[in-house]
Amino acid sequence: MSDGGLNLDAFGDLIERPSAKLRREAEGRRARIGYPVQALGRLDDLGGWLAAAQGRVPVTAIEAPKAVLFAGDHGVAELGVSARPAGSAVTLVRAALEGSSPAAILARRAGVPLRIVDTSLDCPAGELPEEVTRHRVRRGSGRIDIEDALTREEAEQAFRAGMAVADEEADSGTDLLLLGDISVGGTTPAGVLIAAMCGTDASVVTGRGGIRIDDLAWMRKCAAIRDGLRRGRPILGDQLALLAAVGGADLAAMTGFLLQSAVRRTPVILDGVVSAACALVAQRIAFRSPDWWLAGQASGEPGQAKALDRMAMDPLLDHGVTVGEGTGALLALPLVRAAADLAAELPEVPEPAPAGEDGDADDTDDTAQAAITEAT
């Protein structure tokens, strides 16, 4: 859909699939390594995917990954659909900035820079560093059960902010992106988007969240998703309007981020249900874009499973980690790094020389020929 200067249809033309030719070349090289095919399991498939995404055979090691977390608060949390208080995402952001959150600890130990992008936290912008808040669209997103999360102009601003972040990372040499979110109430709009895209009922996609909610909260969340679906289904064909009505600034920004990363040929590891919902919207905009993404983990959220199934994506890990905030993507990173290292460094085994091409074979042939000559 075109909206002034933002033409979503253009992504379909700009995004190309990773090189199938180079993936075949990578598979050919793998066949010349002295280990049986599939002896390395999923690592073989990842090696071929990386070769296609990087555009080279053999692949190079993952040297400059970056974890990018989009942060925001959602008005729907006022209904008690989350285990955390409404408007409290800033406490999670502070923990990540201080290095005490699970994602921050994993990122530090893995040597991965952690970038947080505030699109709609419900706190004064001055409470956080300027590099965190410079892409902020608004303070909090609207209650999607009764009102739009954003105006259309705000949705475009958020979408463009995500695109800008993807460009900044590509320009700085980032070779692998890990995408996550820091939000309170974010899994509810994610459920609405997934149910709308997949044509399912609210109960099919309603999960328990990162901190498990009880049955009463689950029923409130299911009702909120149902009400959001009533508002979102009529505008399913206009993805920007959909993100404005039943998404939020963080989800709109993540969708733009995913699409522009694919334009810039930068692979992305997805985290949980929120990033999966944004990926599903991005797929609707540009059907080739999911070829640039990996699903880091199965979070146990039914909405995520539905979205990944629709995109034919198989999670790398399934350890029951529900904390979110990019943790699942960070846990999957060592596996992707291992695949790159093996594909880059395992040597090819020389093929044995055919008979008659080495010195011993020639000597044998000469002796035989001499015997035949002497006999005649």
BAVEX-45192 format. One record per residue (C-alpha): residue in three letters; x, y negated, z. Coordinates in Angstrom, 3 decimals, always signed. Layout:
N
{pt Ala, {X, Y, Z}}
...
! end
This chain:
376
{pt Met, {+0.000, +0.000, +0.000}}
{pt Ser, {+1.179, -3.509, -0.754}}
{pt Asp, {+0.909, -6.207, +1.881}}
{pt Gly, {+2.426, -9.478, +0.724}}
{pt Gly, {+6.169, -8.918, +0.559}}
{pt Leu, {+6.012, -5.419, +2.063}}
{pt Asn, {+5.298, -2.821, -0.611}}
{pt Leu, {+5.051, +0.607, +0.984}}
{pt Asp, {+4.575, +2.260, -2.402}}
{pt Ala, {+8.135, +1.268, -3.317}}
{pt Phe, {+9.521, +3.792, -0.830}}
{pt Gly, {+8.241, +6.610, -3.024}}
{pt Asp, {+10.503, +5.386, -5.839}}
{pt Leu, {+13.481, +4.420, -3.679}}
{pt Ile, {+13.789, +7.663, -1.716}}
{pt Glu, {+15.435, +10.559, -3.513}}
{pt Arg, {+15.915, +14.038, -2.155}}
{pt Pro, {+19.375, +15.101, -0.947}}
{pt Ser, {+21.376, +16.615, -3.823}}
{pt Ala, {+20.155, +20.115, -4.710}}
{pt Lys, {+23.241, +20.562, -6.918}}
{pt Leu, {+25.607, +19.937, -4.013}}
{pt Arg, {+23.591, +22.216, -1.780}}
{pt Arg, {+24.106, +25.007, -4.337}}
{pt Glu, {+27.811, +24.184, -4.461}}
{pt Ala, {+27.948, +24.410, -0.660}}
{pt Glu, {+26.229, +27.790, -0.788}}
{pt Gly, {+28.765, +28.936, -3.391}}
{pt Arg, {+31.637, +27.831, -1.185}}
{pt Arg, {+30.039, +29.578, +1.782}}
{pt Ala, {+29.937, +32.818, -0.239}}
{pt Arg, {+33.726, +32.573, -0.658}}
{pt Ile, {+34.350, +32.420, +3.094}}
{pt Gly, {+35.284, +35.734, +4.673}}
{pt Tyr, {+32.155, +36.176, +6.796}}
{pt Pro, {+28.948, +37.909, +5.742}}
{pt Val, {+26.119, +35.712, +4.508}}
{pt Gln, {+23.971, +34.539, +7.455}}
{pt Ala, {+26.591, +35.716, +9.946}}
{pt Leu, {+26.488, +32.139, +11.237}}
{pt Gly, {+22.684, +32.074, +11.282}}
{pt Arg, {+21.066, +28.637, +11.267}}
{pt Leu, {+24.489, +27.001, +11.042}}
{pt Asp, {+24.751, +28.134, +7.417}}
{pt Asp, {+21.493, +26.391, +6.529}}
{pt Leu, {+22.561, +23.252, +8.377}}
{pt Gly, {+25.878, +23.237, +6.542}}
{pt Gly, {+24.085, +23.298, +3.189}}
{pt Trp, {+21.698, +20.545, +4.295}}
{pt Leu, {+24.582, +18.365, +5.458}}
{pt Ala, {+26.437, +18.826, +2.175}}
{pt Ala, {+23.365, +17.683, +0.258}}
{pt Ala, {+22.785, +14.746, +2.614}}
{pt Gln, {+26.432, +13.645, +2.678}}
{pt Gly, {+26.832, +14.129, -1.057}}
{pt Arg, {+30.074, +16.105, -0.774}}
{pt Val, {+31.429, +19.661, -0.649}}
{pt Pro, {+32.970, +20.571, +1.673}}
{pt Val, {+31.148, +18.433, +4.206}}
{pt Thr, {+32.943, +16.146, +6.623}}
{pt Ala, {+32.687, +16.282, +10.393}}
{pt Ile, {+30.073, +14.140, +12.173}}
{pt Glu, {+32.260, +11.282, +13.354}}
{pt Ala, {+29.902, +8.366, +14.050}}
{pt Pro, {+26.477, +9.446, +15.353}}
{pt Lys, {+24.185, +6.928, +17.070}}
{pt Ala, {+21.116, +7.436, +19.276}}
{pt Val, {+18.461, +4.783, +18.665}}
{pt Leu, {+15.515, +4.528, +21.078}}
{pt Phe, {+12.542, +2.253, +20.335}}
{pt Ala, {+10.850, +0.974, +23.487}}
{pt Gly, {+7.318, -0.248, +24.138}}
{pt Asp, {+4.312, -0.223, +26.439}}
{pt His, {+0.827, +0.818, +25.352}}
{pt Gly, {-2.385, -0.721, +26.627}}
{pt Val, {-4.125, +2.650, +26.536}}
{pt Ala, {-2.029, +3.653, +29.575}}
{pt Glu, {-4.448, +1.513, +31.627}}
{pt Leu, {-6.936, +4.395, +31.287}}
{pt Gly, {-4.727, +6.704, +33.347}}
{pt Val, {-3.597, +8.867, +30.421}}
{pt Ser, {+0.032, +8.897, +31.610}}
{pt Ala, {+1.689, +10.042, +34.811}}
{pt Arg, {+3.542, +6.714, +34.931}}
{pt Pro, {+1.915, +3.362, +35.744}}
{pt Ala, {+0.856, +1.229, +32.803}}
{pt Gly, {+3.466, -1.314, +31.785}}
{pt Ser, {+6.357, +0.423, +33.521}}
{pt Ala, {+8.488, +1.433, +30.519}}
{pt Val, {+10.985, -1.280, +31.437}}
{pt Thr, {+12.090, +0.823, +34.428}}
{pt Leu, {+12.986, +3.643, +32.025}}
{pt Val, {+14.871, +1.198, +29.819}}
{pt Arg, {+16.848, -0.100, +32.787}}
{pt Ala, {+17.811, +3.447, +33.769}}
{pt Ala, {+19.038, +4.106, +30.236}}
{pt Leu, {+21.027, +0.861, +30.188}}
{pt Glu, {+22.554, +1.688, +33.580}}
{pt Gly, {+23.533, +5.143, +32.340}}
{pt Ser, {+21.403, +7.113, +34.802}}
{pt Ser, {+18.681, +8.523, +32.501}}
{pt Pro, {+19.010, +12.056, +31.046}}
{pt Ala, {+19.519, +10.668, +27.541}}
{pt Ala, {+22.140, +8.177, +28.718}}
{pt Ile, {+24.081, +10.900, +30.526}}
{pt Leu, {+23.988, +13.258, +27.540}}
{pt Ala, {+24.943, +10.466, +25.153}}
{pt Arg, {+27.880, +9.417, +27.331}}
{pt Arg, {+29.186, +12.966, +27.653}}
{pt Ala, {+28.857, +13.498, +23.898}}
{pt Gly, {+30.543, +10.197, +23.083}}
{pt Val, {+27.432, +8.891, +21.325}}
{pt Pro, {+26.537, +5.196, +21.543}}
{pt Leu, {+22.994, +4.612, +22.800}}
{pt Arg, {+21.026, +1.717, +21.300}}
{pt Ile, {+17.707, +0.556, +22.731}}
{pt Val, {+15.348, -1.586, +20.651}}
{pt Asp, {+12.575, -3.361, +22.580}}
{pt Thr, {+9.581, -3.871, +20.287}}
{pt Ser, {+6.789, -4.283, +22.845}}
{pt Leu, {+7.803, -3.831, +26.471}}
{pt Asp, {+5.367, -5.398, +28.934}}
{pt Cys, {+7.905, -7.579, +30.753}}
{pt Pro, {+9.522, -10.981, +30.248}}
{pt Ala, {+12.134, -10.743, +27.505}}
{pt Gly, {+14.658, -12.503, +29.745}}
{pt Glu, {+14.823, -9.486, +32.063}}
{pt Leu, {+16.806, -7.508, +29.468}}
{pt Pro, {+19.911, -8.170, +27.358}}
{pt Glu, {+19.366, -10.123, +24.149}}
{pt Glu, {+20.665, -7.266, +21.982}}
{pt Val, {+17.826, -5.135, +23.364}}
{pt Thr, {+15.012, -7.685, +22.915}}
{pt Arg, {+15.971, -9.466, +19.677}}
{pt His, {+13.527, -7.351, +17.623}}
{pt Arg, {+10.608, -7.727, +20.062}}
{pt Val, {+7.247, -8.185, +18.326}}
{pt Arg, {+4.954, -8.781, +21.288}}
{pt Arg, {+4.509, -8.005, +24.960}}
{pt Gly, {+2.694, -4.649, +25.116}}
{pt Ser, {+0.389, -3.106, +22.506}}
{pt Gly, {-3.408, -3.220, +22.593}}
{pt Arg, {-5.770, -0.547, +23.932}}
{pt Ile, {-6.329, +1.627, +20.888}}
{pt Asp, {-9.613, +3.122, +22.125}}
{pt Ile, {-11.400, -0.241, +21.870}}
{pt Glu, {-9.084, -2.631, +20.003}}
{pt Asp, {-6.221, -2.761, +17.564}}
{pt Ala, {-2.764, -2.138, +18.952}}
{pt Leu, {-1.385, -4.939, +16.743}}
{pt Thr, {-2.461, -7.460, +14.182}}
{pt Arg, {-1.537, -6.536, +10.628}}
{pt Glu, {+1.118, -9.262, +10.660}}
{pt Glu, {+2.623, -7.806, +13.847}}
{pt Ala, {+2.586, -4.315, +12.324}}
{pt Glu, {+4.530, -5.606, +9.325}}
{pt Gln, {+6.967, -7.435, +11.593}}
{pt Ala, {+7.575, -4.241, +13.597}}
{pt Phe, {+7.908, -2.141, +10.450}}
{pt Arg, {+10.479, -4.565, +9.054}}
{pt Ala, {+12.338, -4.559, +12.381}}
{pt Gly, {+12.726, -0.792, +12.113}}
{pt Met, {+13.993, -1.169, +8.559}}
{pt Ala, {+16.495, -3.795, +9.709}}
{pt Val, {+17.835, -1.514, +12.457}}
{pt Ala, {+18.287, +1.319, +9.914}}
{pt Asp, {+20.193, -1.044, +7.615}}
{pt Glu, {+22.384, -2.257, +10.476}}
{pt Glu, {+23.298, +1.305, +11.389}}
{pt Ala, {+23.991, +2.353, +7.792}}
{pt Asp, {+26.124, -0.750, +7.226}}
{pt Ser, {+28.139, -0.057, +10.382}}
{pt Gly, {+29.101, +3.444, +9.201}}
{pt Thr, {+26.755, +5.550, +11.320}}
{pt Asp, {+26.704, +9.008, +9.712}}
{pt Leu, {+23.922, +10.639, +11.763}}
{pt Leu, {+21.029, +8.989, +13.607}}
{pt Leu, {+19.183, +10.404, +16.614}}
{pt Leu, {+15.714, +8.915, +16.967}}
{pt Gly, {+13.699, +8.700, +20.180}}
{pt Asp, {+11.299, +6.463, +22.077}}
{pt Ile, {+11.007, +5.001, +25.561}}
{pt Ser, {+7.365, +4.312, +26.249}}
{pt Val, {+4.510, +4.647, +28.697}}
{pt Gly, {+1.332, +5.824, +26.990}}
{pt Gly, {+3.081, +6.445, +23.664}}
{pt Thr, {+2.035, +10.064, +23.258}}
{pt Thr, {-1.630, +8.958, +23.070}}
{pt Pro, {-1.316, +6.882, +19.859}}
{pt Ala, {+1.017, +9.585, +18.563}}
{pt Gly, {-1.811, +12.075, +19.067}}
{pt Val, {-4.243, +9.819, +17.215}}
{pt Leu, {-1.903, +9.474, +14.230}}
{pt Ile, {-1.215, +13.209, +14.047}}
{pt Ala, {-4.889, +14.168, +14.360}}
{pt Ala, {-5.817, +11.629, +11.681}}
{pt Met, {-3.093, +12.817, +9.303}}
{pt Cys, {-3.806, +16.513, +9.857}}
{pt Gly, {-7.593, +16.249, +9.951}}
{pt Thr, {-7.902, +17.901, +13.364}}
{pt Asp, {-9.874, +17.201, +16.533}}
{pt Ala, {-8.498, +15.313, +19.511}}
{pt Ser, {-8.346, +18.413, +21.718}}
{pt Val, {-5.982, +20.127, +19.260}}
{pt Val, {-3.266, +17.476, +19.619}}
{pt Thr, {-3.707, +16.310, +23.226}}
{pt Gly, {-0.748, +17.333, +25.367}}
{pt Arg, {+0.352, +16.787, +28.948}}
{pt Gly, {+3.099, +14.219, +28.303}}
{pt Gly, {+6.702, +14.071, +29.480}}
{pt Ile, {+5.706, +14.158, +33.158}}
{pt Arg, {+2.860, +16.648, +33.192}}
{pt Ile, {-0.578, +15.129, +33.809}}
{pt Asp, {-3.382, +16.940, +35.613}}
{pt Asp, {-6.632, +18.142, +34.057}}
{pt Leu, {-8.573, +14.936, +34.763}}
{pt Ala, {-5.881, +12.791, +33.164}}
{pt Trp, {-5.775, +15.211, +30.225}}
{pt Met, {-9.524, +14.751, +29.705}}
{pt Arg, {-9.133, +10.966, +29.807}}
{pt Lys, {-6.317, +11.203, +27.288}}
{pt Cys, {-8.371, +13.472, +25.024}}
{pt Ala, {-11.261, +10.990, +25.134}}
{pt Ala, {-8.921, +8.094, +24.308}}
{pt Ile, {-7.511, +9.992, +21.318}}
{pt Arg, {-11.046, +10.818, +20.184}}
{pt Asp, {-12.033, +7.140, +20.375}}
{pt Gly, {-8.870, +6.140, +18.554}}
{pt Leu, {-9.643, +8.648, +15.826}}
{pt Arg, {-13.021, +7.048, +15.228}}
{pt Arg, {-11.224, +3.776, +14.589}}
{pt Gly, {-8.345, +5.231, +12.593}}
{pt Arg, {-9.932, +7.703, +10.193}}
{pt Pro, {-11.700, +5.089, +8.017}}
{pt Ile, {-8.363, +3.402, +7.222}}
{pt Leu, {-6.255, +6.528, +6.756}}
{pt Gly, {-5.272, +5.492, +3.229}}
{pt Asp, {-3.688, +2.220, +4.394}}
{pt Gln, {-0.745, +3.273, +6.542}}
{pt Leu, {+0.180, -0.217, +7.705}}
{pt Ala, {-3.407, -0.877, +8.816}}
{pt Leu, {-3.410, +2.518, +10.539}}
{pt Leu, {-0.252, +1.694, +12.508}}
{pt Ala, {-1.763, -1.675, +13.471}}
{pt Ala, {-5.071, -0.206, +14.584}}
{pt Val, {-4.054, +2.936, +16.469}}
{pt Gly, {-0.253, +2.907, +16.641}}
{pt Gly, {+1.851, +0.262, +18.309}}
{pt Ala, {+4.903, -1.870, +17.666}}
{pt Asp, {+7.337, +0.893, +18.610}}
{pt Leu, {+5.623, +3.435, +16.356}}
{pt Ala, {+5.451, +1.003, +13.429}}
{pt Ala, {+9.141, +0.197, +13.870}}
{pt Met, {+10.083, +3.889, +14.039}}
{pt Thr, {+8.179, +4.550, +10.818}}
{pt Gly, {+10.031, +1.768, +9.023}}
{pt Phe, {+13.295, +3.012, +10.526}}
{pt Leu, {+12.751, +6.541, +9.215}}
{pt Leu, {+11.883, +5.413, +5.706}}
{pt Gln, {+14.756, +2.957, +5.398}}
{pt Ser, {+17.182, +5.563, +6.772}}
{pt Ala, {+16.087, +7.849, +3.947}}
{pt Val, {+16.555, +5.007, +1.444}}
{pt Arg, {+20.086, +4.521, +2.818}}
{pt Arg, {+20.714, +8.299, +2.677}}
{pt Thr, {+21.381, +8.495, +6.420}}
{pt Pro, {+20.199, +11.767, +8.029}}
{pt Val, {+18.117, +11.618, +11.220}}
{pt Ile, {+17.437, +14.055, +14.066}}
{pt Leu, {+13.917, +13.635, +15.463}}
{pt Asp, {+13.167, +13.999, +19.164}}
{pt Gly, {+9.606, +14.607, +20.379}}
{pt Val, {+5.956, +14.049, +19.545}}
{pt Val, {+6.218, +10.273, +19.030}}
{pt Ser, {+9.005, +10.510, +16.456}}
{pt Ala, {+7.157, +13.418, +14.813}}
{pt Ala, {+4.004, +11.286, +14.500}}
{pt Cys, {+5.973, +8.480, +12.874}}
{pt Ala, {+7.627, +10.974, +10.548}}
{pt Leu, {+4.199, +12.228, +9.496}}
{pt Val, {+3.071, +8.691, +8.636}}
{pt Ala, {+6.335, +8.137, +6.756}}
{pt Gln, {+5.781, +11.351, +4.800}}
{pt Arg, {+2.380, +10.046, +3.724}}
{pt Ile, {+4.123, +6.919, +2.398}}
{pt Ala, {+7.027, +8.741, +0.670}}
{pt Phe, {+6.671, +12.515, +0.329}}
{pt Arg, {+10.406, +13.154, -0.208}}
{pt Ser, {+11.474, +11.402, +3.003}}
{pt Pro, {+11.290, +14.425, +5.392}}
{pt Asp, {+14.149, +16.059, +3.471}}
{pt Trp, {+16.441, +13.605, +5.300}}
{pt Trp, {+15.331, +14.610, +8.804}}
{pt Leu, {+15.836, +17.480, +11.224}}
{pt Ala, {+13.546, +18.389, +14.120}}
{pt Gly, {+15.824, +18.479, +17.141}}
{pt Gln, {+13.606, +20.413, +19.515}}
{pt Ala, {+10.156, +21.792, +20.245}}
{pt Ser, {+8.883, +19.683, +23.136}}
{pt Gly, {+5.842, +21.854, +23.873}}
{pt Glu, {+3.443, +19.071, +22.867}}
{pt Pro, {+0.717, +20.539, +20.625}}
{pt Gly, {+0.664, +17.389, +18.516}}
{pt Gln, {+4.359, +17.723, +17.735}}
{pt Ala, {+3.911, +21.351, +16.706}}
{pt Lys, {+1.047, +20.329, +14.401}}
{pt Ala, {+3.071, +17.538, +12.814}}
{pt Leu, {+6.189, +19.640, +12.279}}
{pt Asp, {+4.133, +22.428, +10.763}}
{pt Arg, {+2.562, +19.956, +8.324}}
{pt Met, {+6.052, +18.803, +7.286}}
{pt Ala, {+7.419, +22.388, +7.181}}
{pt Met, {+10.113, +21.512, +9.731}}
{pt Asp, {+11.539, +24.144, +12.069}}
{pt Pro, {+12.944, +22.785, +15.370}}
{pt Leu, {+16.572, +23.549, +16.085}}
{pt Leu, {+15.969, +24.176, +19.807}}
{pt Asp, {+13.122, +25.304, +22.043}}
{pt His, {+14.095, +24.952, +25.692}}
{pt Gly, {+10.905, +23.438, +27.126}}
{pt Val, {+12.471, +19.973, +27.593}}
{pt Thr, {+9.654, +17.422, +27.885}}
{pt Val, {+11.454, +14.356, +29.239}}
{pt Gly, {+11.669, +12.631, +25.830}}
{pt Glu, {+13.679, +9.410, +25.415}}
{pt Gly, {+15.884, +11.038, +22.768}}
{pt Thr, {+16.974, +13.883, +25.055}}
{pt Gly, {+15.880, +16.636, +22.663}}
{pt Ala, {+17.707, +15.083, +19.731}}
{pt Leu, {+20.870, +14.728, +21.823}}
{pt Leu, {+20.659, +18.362, +22.911}}
{pt Ala, {+20.497, +19.396, +19.244}}
{pt Leu, {+23.487, +17.279, +18.230}}
{pt Pro, {+26.200, +19.826, +19.228}}
{pt Leu, {+24.555, +22.395, +16.965}}
{pt Val, {+24.594, +20.017, +14.002}}
{pt Arg, {+28.172, +19.005, +14.761}}
{pt Ala, {+29.205, +22.667, +14.928}}
{pt Ala, {+27.592, +23.325, +11.547}}
{pt Ala, {+29.489, +20.395, +10.033}}
{pt Asp, {+32.816, +21.479, +11.565}}
{pt Leu, {+32.476, +25.061, +10.338}}
{pt Ala, {+31.342, +24.063, +6.862}}
{pt Ala, {+34.234, +21.594, +6.638}}
{pt Glu, {+37.060, +23.712, +8.024}}
{pt Leu, {+36.421, +27.403, +7.410}}
{pt Pro, {+38.837, +28.353, +4.609}}
{pt Glu, {+37.842, +30.146, +1.459}}
{pt Val, {+39.274, +33.647, +1.043}}
{pt Pro, {+41.190, +34.096, -2.238}}
{pt Glu, {+39.707, +36.695, -4.534}}
{pt Pro, {+41.910, +39.759, -5.105}}
{pt Ala, {+43.806, +39.566, -8.381}}
{pt Pro, {+42.430, +41.829, -11.141}}
{pt Ala, {+44.502, +44.873, -12.080}}
{pt Gly, {+47.234, +44.022, -14.586}}
{pt Glu, {+47.775, +40.483, -13.345}}
{pt Asp, {+50.412, +41.129, -10.658}}
{pt Gly, {+53.940, +42.443, -11.000}}
{pt Asp, {+53.272, +46.018, -9.809}}
{pt Ala, {+50.468, +46.574, -12.284}}
{pt Asp, {+52.637, +45.302, -15.169}}
{pt Asp, {+55.499, +47.651, -14.210}}
{pt Thr, {+53.134, +50.609, -14.167}}
{pt Asp, {+51.739, +49.730, -17.577}}
{pt Asp, {+55.265, +49.299, -19.052}}
{pt Thr, {+56.341, +52.720, -17.722}}
{pt Ala, {+53.278, +54.396, -19.161}}
{pt Gln, {+53.797, +52.736, -22.539}}
{pt Ala, {+57.454, +53.832, -22.610}}
{pt Ala, {+56.464, +57.441, -21.894}}
{pt Ile, {+53.988, +57.418, -24.761}}
{pt Thr, {+56.576, +55.982, -27.175}}
{pt Glu, {+59.199, +58.588, -26.181}}
{pt Ala, {+56.758, +61.453, -26.664}}
{pt Thr, {+56.025, +60.373, -30.190}}
! end
